[in-house]
């Protein structure tokens, strides 16, 4: 790998050097490093368009890294990664994609990830997206994540995109069995002419299943964002959806939450708030010696954490 790829991997996956445990690292559509462990097996799909990650039952405390970097302007790919998590596991999956485009052609990564999580297992999934480069070519990322949670399983998704992506459509779907829980935390920032669309659809099929979907976003410049959240309560369950957005300059943000209670014991809540930074917050920080610009940046950074 060259220095650019190494730096991008650090940004999207906090990697410096070769990770321990199981990993698969792709640069410009090619695997530049892969390793399985005694508990996690990574294999290529027969058609070459992705990988299968199998975590053996009872696996605890392992972290799996599967980041992607694109450096070639004009390169576009669609990758299908399937995760099979056995029963009674507790693992962390670190994904993410970085696009470095200094050319004049569109560079794009569409990652379709499917998780099948076994009974009583816990998974934390970390996905960071980042774009950079002074070329006129667009940087496009379209992640799709589908989650199937078996009985009493748990998944936490930490999804971050805070810089440099010109266009993104982010789709997350989940189907939950009895006692399963899905937590989704999204942090998103757009600027300039960038566009972002987020879609969540969660089916609470199991008794005592639950979900909490939280999106924090900042829209700057003339960028546009659209947040769509749909929770279907199909059993005795609890669901909560929250979209909080800061709007700046000439940006536009739309929030479209939807909840459907299809069972008498379904308890569902949705919240949405969009507004500018409060003036008193800026004044307070300026009294501490910050400029207005620095005060706004400090508020934005704190909001997205």
Secondary structure, 3 states (H helix, E strand, C coil): CCHHHHHHHHHHHCCCCCCCCCEEEEECCEEEEEECCCCEEEEECCCCCCEEEEECCCCEEEEEECCEEECCCCCEEEEEEEEEECCCCEEEEECCEEEECCCCCCEEEEEEEEEEECCCCEEEEEEEEEEECCCCCCEEECCEEEEEECCCCEEEEEEEECCCCCEEEEEEEEEECCCCEEEEEEEEEECCCCEEEEEEEEEECCCCEEEEEEEEEEECCCCEEEEEEEEEECCCEEEEEEEEEEECCCCEEEEEEEEEECCCCEEEEEEEEEECCCHHHHHHHHCCCCCHHHHHHHHHHHHHC
